[in-house]
Amino acid sequence: MQLSSYTHAWPAPGISGTLLAFNTLTYATALIPRAFLGSVASARSVEELRPDRRAIAEQLLGNGLLVREVSEDIVRLRWYMRTQLKHGSGLAVTVCPTLDCNCACTYCYQEDLASQRPMTRDTADCVIAWVKRAAIARKAEEIKLGFYGGEPLLEPETVLHIGQELRDFCRRHDLRFQPHVVTNGVLLAQPLVSSLRDAFGVHTLSCQVTLDGPPPVHNRRRPLREEQSGGFAQIERNLAANSGELDLALRVTVDETNEESIPELLAYLVDSGLVGDPSGEGQGRVKVYLAPTRPCGRSCDAHAFALHEFMDAAVRLWEIGAERGLDLCDLQRMTPCMEFHGNGICIGPDGVLYSCQGFIGMPDMAVGHVAEDKLYVSYVEHLCLEPWRECPETCTYFPICVGGCRETALHKYGDWRARVCDPDGLKAAVEAYATFKFASQIQALGRDQIPDTVELSRSERAEEGG
């Protein structure tokens, strides 16, 4: 028996002779003494181990941290690729009602795409009909409906119409309905939030809003287009007015130009009561997370962090957030590209279909149209693209990379088909996440050495197939 190919292990902080192990396929995490690994290395089965080590070995085998032989890894990975990644039980649809935006963000990758007309009522009806057909054809058990932009709330009637029709469809067919809105927050006023909750049939509105620093920094990076000023104050008023009515993901985009201002933002968010409270008693329905700027092929890319640089910055900010009672530790970027998910589609304002939201508005990347029953032949190329064929299946980071982001490939290499490989960045991300996430549990052990394996988290993403 041995560590899985997908288990990355490194010296556990403060505990000699012990490894902190994280599996990139199952997300299982454990502290494993080197002596234990030495004892199982020569064993071909659990039965060959000492009785006191059999239960531990079974536990690690079940979570994928340990395998009897490498072939188990390949079986588990292929099962994940075929059942969870390519053929999930739901239908994920991202609708872009408009590419126009009331903000002029300095790092916007859609700046040259805002000349298209907003979605018409006829196109919206075609979107509804297409989603219904797709859900029935794919025997979907749920519909995840996202609204994206531009700024989707510039077209509230379109969002309300599509949301209500698909909510009713899901109720009639006994499907789970999960709506979500990505917005800059400027238009997220209380009356509109109430209308969206009613149309979607939800108690709280799931949405994402971005704040990029304290007011002066945010307003400089994300100025309002018409007023040439920032919208931080308006966003703050909207979030405060809708307290308790939002399931809010508060995104903080970080690059070289605003990293030093983020601690001030975190303090402001807590002290103002927008998240948690000054005593640090939780965050309620608000989750704050950090994200790097997306590559867009423009001059702002020069200020973007490489992944390993972003993780260095993230850990520093996670620590500052923890002092304020905020849990910022997350692996937002550690999932395969949307291109590889066979159950997801994006729809532009003109009804054109795309396999990735980063391609919306690019005619050459279209894979279909909502007014047509069949997808274009190009969809087959997108769906069947397998850049990971150039990667060894036993690469430790394969499950969270599978060839990398297609949008990044397009901007970095001019070819969306190209493989994007960053093992150093992924290694840094895995170590930073697991070390920080389980620091308190490790410290609670209160000893320099541990005699047995300690399970920190169980499998989250995949079970063994075959």
Buried (B, 14 or more C-beta within 10 A) or exposed (E): BBBBBBBBBBEBEEBEEBBBBBBBBBBBBBBBBEEBBEBBEEBEEBEEBEEEBBEBBEBBBBBBBBBBEEEBBBEBBEBBBEBBBBEBEBBBBBBBBBBBBBBBBBBBBBBEBBEBEBBBEEBBBBBBEBBBEBBEEBEBBBBBBBBBBBBBBBBBEBBBBBBBBBBBBBEEEEBEBBBBBBBBBBBBBBEBBEBBBEBBBBEBBBBBBBBBBBBEBBBBBBBBBEEEEBBBEBBBBBBEEBBEBBBBBBBBBBBEBBBEBBBBBBBBBBEEEBBBBEEEEEBBBBBBBBBBBBBBEBEBBEBBBEBBBBBBBBBEBBBBBBEBBBBBBBBEBBBBBBBBBBBBBBBBBBBBBBBBBBBBBBEEBBBBBBBEEEBBEBBEEBBEBBBBEEBEBEBBBBBBBBBBBBBBBBBBEEEBBBBBBBEEBBBBBBBBBBBBBBBEEBEEBEEEEBEEBBBBBEBEBBBBBE
